[in-house]
Each structure stands twice: as C-alpha cells, then as structure tokens.
Amino acid sequence: MSMQSHLAELVKKHQALENEITDCLAHPAVDDLKVVELKRRKLQVKEEIERLRLNGQASVH
C-alpha cells in the first residue's frame, strides 16, 4: 500500500469516527465511555495522519 493510499484510508477512518461520535451524541441515552473511546481512537488516527504527512514532507526535501 502506498503512503498516499494509506493516508487516504486514515482520513476516511477519521471521518467515520467523527460521524460515529456525532451519532452517539445525538441519542439521549449516550454511553459516555463509548464516546470517550471513540474520541481517543479519533485522536490516534489524527496523530498518525500528521506523522505520515510530516514524514512525507521530510522525504520530499
């Protein structure tokens, strides 16, 4: 898998997590622990995206 395709998959995963968080918060019986876990996973994906972008820029120069 190329870095660009991996990056695109991570962006999709990040958006899917955002959508899932929004859906959870829209329901009155929201499970707070589930929301916290989703937010933690979303942050991990965001950090991975940033790391790949930084590594990609460093290898271009």
N, C-alpha and C positions, 0 to 999 in steps of 0.2 A: 504494500500500500504506500503510495507516495505521500509526502508530507502534506501536500495540498489537499488530497482526498481525506487524509486523517483529520486535518484541521476542519474541513467541511463537515465531517461526521461529528466532531466535537461541538461545532456550532449548532448543529441540529439537535444534539443531545441537550445542550444548554437551553435551547428554546423549548424543547419538550418538557424539561424540568420546570421552567418558568410557567408553562401552561398548566402543568400538574399542580403547582403551588397555587396558582390563581383559582383553579377549580376547587381545591381543598378549602381555600379561604372563603369561597362563595357559599359553602354549605354551613348551616347553623351548627351542626354537630361536628365541628372540625377537630381532628386529632392533633393537638399541639406537638406531640412528639414526632408525628409523621411530617409535619410542616418543617420542624427543626431539622430532621434528617434530610428532607428534600433540599432545603437551603444549604446544608453542609455539602451535599453532593454537587449542587449547582456551583458553589464556590470552588470546589475541587476542579470541576470541569473548566471554569473560567481561568483558574490559575494555570492549568495545563495548556489552554489556548494561548495565554500570554507567554508562557515559556516557549512554546513552539514558534510563535511569531518572533520573539526575541532571538531565538536560535537561528531562524530563517534569515533574519536581517543580518546577523553577525556573519553567516556563511556567504552572503552576497557580497559583502565588502572585502 
